[in-house]
Amino acid sequence: MLRLSRFLPSTSRGVTDLKDVLWSGSLTFKHALSTSAANVDENASVKKYASYTVFKGKAALSISPILPLFTKVESGGSRVDRNGSVMLTFFPAVGQRKYDYTKKQLFALSPTEVGSLISLGPAESCEFFHDPSMKSSHEGQVKKSLSITPLGSDNGYFVNITVLNNVQKTNERLSVPVTKAEFAVMRTALSFALPHIMGWDQALSTHPQSTSTSASKPRFEQPNPASEWDR
């Protein structure tokens, strides 16, 4: 569900120090891959992870792409079985320059929601609602909302996530102010990622015939469909 509107002018292992994060280049929950020249070729067939993270006083926000799931068809080709997404991950701050990723909150943006962020004007806001049990007897038990609202004077946006769990009787909210420059990076990254999470980059690419087994294999990426609801 999407609403657009215009505005007038933890544990020791779970806590990550900002200094360590900046040294590694990104905040991620999977093993990092080196991008040095010595390792790029030998790891060419290994899946790589990348993210853009904004660190603020009360919380941090990381965005990363998840590629679509492809399935084979009888003709021998493949088609998109499930679109990819852009995952937004929020981490609460638990001290000065420290963030607890064990208490992370996730929100997966669909291609249309990505388009809403890309087209967002400086005085506009948008809000998205997710419910894993939509149109079932469990609808409303757990609900997530993501809102992006302008800071004012064309200075950037507040990115807010709210997770309401009526089963556990909890209501968690995290907010990250994003500067105009930071949002420009996010907008550019989202624009680049959009055709990739739709699978269009693979649909439009050409694969020359090769005797190499690895070169002839189609690329299949399998995001976890329930990953947004993991904690």
C-alpha positions in Angstrom: 0.0 0.0 0.0 1.5 3.4 -1.0 0.5 6.9 0.0 2.1 9.9 -1.6 1.6 13.5 -0.4 3.1 17.0 -0.9 4.3 19.2 1.9 4.3 23.0 1.9 7.6 25.0 1.9 23.0 -5.8 23.1 25.5 -8.2 23.3 29.2 -7.5 22.8 29.3 -9.5 19.6 26.2 -7.8 18.3 27.4 -4.3 18.9 29.5 -2.8 16.0 31.9 0.1 16.6 31.7 2.8 13.9 35.5 2.8 13.6 35.5 -0.8 12.7 32.7 -0.3 10.2 34.4 2.5 8.4 37.6 0.5 8.3 35.8 -2.4 6.6 34.0 -0.1 4.2 30.4 -1.3 5.0 28.2 -2.7 7.6 27.2 -6.2 6.5 26.1 -9.5 8.1 27.8 -11.7 5.6 31.4 -12.4 5.0 33.0 -9.4 3.3 34.8 -10.0 0.0 38.0 -8.2 -0.9 37.9 -6.0 -4.0 41.6 -5.7 -4.3 43.1 -6.3 -7.7 44.7 -9.5 -6.6 41.4 -11.1 -5.5 38.9 -9.8 -8.1 39.8 -12.4 -10.8 40.0 -15.4 -8.5 36.7 -14.6 -6.9 34.9 -13.7 -10.1 32.4 -16.5 -9.7 31.7 -15.7 -6.0 28.6 -13.7 -5.2 29.6 -10.2 -3.9 27.8 -8.0 -1.4 27.8 -4.2 -1.3 25.9 -1.6 0.6 25.6 2.1 1.3 25.3 3.0 5.0 24.5 6.3 6.7 25.5 6.6 10.4 23.7 9.0 12.7 23.5 9.6 16.4 20.4 7.5 17.2 20.4 5.0 14.4 22.1 3.9 11.2 20.6 3.0 7.8 22.1 0.6 5.3 20.7 0.0 1.8 21.7 -3.0 -0.4 20.2 -4.7 -3.6 18.8 -8.2 -3.7 18.7 -9.7 -7.2 15.6 -11.5 -8.6 14.9 -15.2 -8.6 15.0 -16.8 -12.0 13.4 -20.2 -13.0 14.0 -22.3 -16.1 11.3 -22.7 -18.7 10.6 -25.5 -21.1 12.2 -23.6 -24.1 15.5 -23.8 -22.3 15.7 -20.2 -21.2 14.8 -18.7 -17.9 12.4 -16.0 -16.7 11.9 -14.0 -13.5 10.0 -15.9 -11.0 10.2 -13.3 -8.2 11.4 -9.7 -8.5 14.3 -8.6 -6.5 14.2 -5.7 -4.0 16.3 -3.1 -2.3 16.7 -3.9 1.4 16.7 -1.1 3.9 18.3 -2.1 7.2 18.0 0.0 10.3 20.3 -0.4 13.4 19.7 1.4 16.8 22.6 3.2 18.4 23.6 1.8 21.8 26.4 4.2 22.6 28.7 6.7 21.1 29.6 5.5 17.6 28.2 2.0 18.4 25.2 0.2 16.8 23.5 -3.0 17.7 22.7 -5.1 14.6 21.0 -7.8 16.7 18.1 -5.3 17.0 18.0 -4.5 13.3 14.8 -3.8 11.5 14.4 -4.6 7.8 12.2 -3.2 5.0 12.3 -4.5 1.4 11.4 -2.0 -1.3 9.7 -3.4 -4.4 10.6 -2.0 -7.8 7.5 0.4 -7.7 8.5 1.6 -4.2 12.0 2.2 -5.4 10.5 4.3 -8.2 8.6 6.3 -5.6 11.9 7.2 -3.8 13.7 8.0 -7.0 11.0 10.4 -8.1 10.6 12.0 -4.7 10.7 15.8 -4.8 12.3 18.0 -2.1 9.0 19.0 -0.6 7.3 15.6 -1.0 6.9 12.6 1.3 5.9 9.0 0.8 4.9 6.1 3.0 4.7 2.4 2.5 3.0 -0.3 4.5 3.9 -4.0 4.6 2.0 -6.9 6.3 3.3 -10.5 5.8 -0.2 -11.9 6.5 -2.2 -9.6 4.2 -5.6 -11.0 3.2 -5.3 -13.9 5.7 -6.7 -14.6 9.2 -3.5 -13.3 10.7 -3.6 -9.9 8.9 -2.6 -7.1 11.2 -0.6 -9.1 13.7 2.7 -7.7 12.5 2.8 -4.5 10.4 5.6 -2.4 9.1 5.6 1.2 7.8 8.3 3.2 6.2 8.0 6.9 5.8 10.2 9.5 4.1 9.5 13.1 5.0 11.3 16.3 4.1 13.6 17.9 6.7 12.6 21.3 5.4 14.5 24.0 3.4 15.6 21.4 0.9 18.0 19.9 3.4 17.2 16.2 3.1 14.8 13.8 4.6 13.8 11.8 7.7 13.7 8.1 6.9 11.5 6.4 9.6 10.5 2.8 10.2 7.8 1.6 12.5 7.2 -2.1 13.4 4.0 -2.9 15.3 3.8 -6.4 16.7 0.4 -7.0 18.2 1.3 -10.5 19.2 4.3 -9.5 21.3 2.7 -6.1 22.2 5.7 -4.1 20.9 6.0 -1.0 18.9 9.5 -0.2 17.7 10.5 3.0 15.8 13.8 4.1 14.3 14.5 7.4 12.5 17.5 8.4 10.5 18.0 12.0 9.2 19.5 11.8 5.7 21.2 14.9 4.2 20.6 16.2 0.7 24.0 14.8 -0.4 23.4 11.4 1.2 19.9 11.1 -0.4 21.5 12.0 -3.8 23.8 9.0 -3.4 20.8 6.8 -2.5 18.8 8.1 -5.4 21.6 7.4 -7.9 22.2 3.9 -6.4 18.5 3.1 -6.6 18.3 4.3 -10.2 21.2 2.0 -11.1 19.8 -0.9 -9.1 16.3 -0.8 -10.5 16.7 -2.6 -13.8 18.9 -5.2 -12.0 16.3 -6.1 -9.3 13.8 -6.5 -12.2 16.1 -8.8 -14.1 16.2 -6.5 -17.1 20.0 -6.4 -17.2 20.1 -10.2 -17.7 17.1 -10.2 -20.1 18.8 -7.7 -22.4 22.4 -9.0 -22.1 23.8 -11.3 -24.8 25.6 -14.5 -23.9 28.0 -15.6 -26.6 28.5 -19.3 -27.2 31.5 -20.7 -25.4 33.0 -24.1 -24.7 33.5 -23.0 -21.1 31.0 -24.7 -18.8 31.0 -21.8 -16.4 30.4 -19.2 -19.1 27.4 -21.1 -20.5 25.6 -21.4 -17.1 22.7 -18.9 -16.6 22.9 -16.7 -13.5 20.4 -17.6 -10.8 20.1 -15.4 -7.7 17.9 -16.6 -4.9 16.9 -14.0 -2.3 15.2 -15.2 0.8 11.6 -14.2 0.4 11.2 -14.0 4.2 14.4 -12.0 4.8 12.5 -8.8 5.5 10.8 -10.5 8.5 14.0 -11.9 10.0 15.4 -10.4 13.1 
